[in-house]
Amino acid sequence: MSHKADAGAVLGQGAGLYPWCSEIAGGVRLALQVTPNAKKSQIIGPLDNVLKLRLQAQPIEGKANEALIRYLAELLDMPRSRIVITHGHTNKRKIVEAHGASLTVESVARSLLALIP
């Protein structure tokens, strides 16, 4: 399977109500679009096949990536060590995996969407 087809299969797993959130072994995978340097960190909402969010951190020396992990850990009430950026370390579009036995696509999506201002 090609890399492009593999990425489509990954996003397709949660393509029902939440195309930006898919189930993986032991957790969920999130497709995010991050805007750094915001006045405050917040979830903006779904956009195409990603969940858009703003971070109150500068995109310098990995500070925005660290802030993203801290922010998601706080929102999902889990340790930072259980959240990993797997793709997009230097890009505004990122793939993040959150690992936890109790995490489901439905629970994570509802938790994050409930925070949209």
HELIX and SHEET records of a PDB file:
HELIX    1   1 HIS A    3  GLY A   12  1                                  10    
HELIX    2   2 LYS A   63  LEU A   76  1                                  14    
HELIX    3   3 ARG A   80  ARG A   82  5                                   3    
HELIX    4   4 VAL A  105  LEU A  113  1                                   9    
SHEET    1   A 4 CYS A  21  ILE A  24  0                                        
SHEET    2   A 4 GLY A  27  THR A  35 -1                                        
SHEET    3   A 4 VAL A  50  ARG A  54  1                                        
SHEET    4   A 4 GLN A  42  LEU A  47 -1                                        
SHEET    1   B 4 CYS A  21  ILE A  24  0                                        
SHEET    2   B 4 GLY A  27  THR A  35 -1                                        
SHEET    3   B 4 ARG A  93  HIS A  99 -1                                        
SHEET    4   B 4 ILE A  83  HIS A  87 -1                                        
END                                                                             
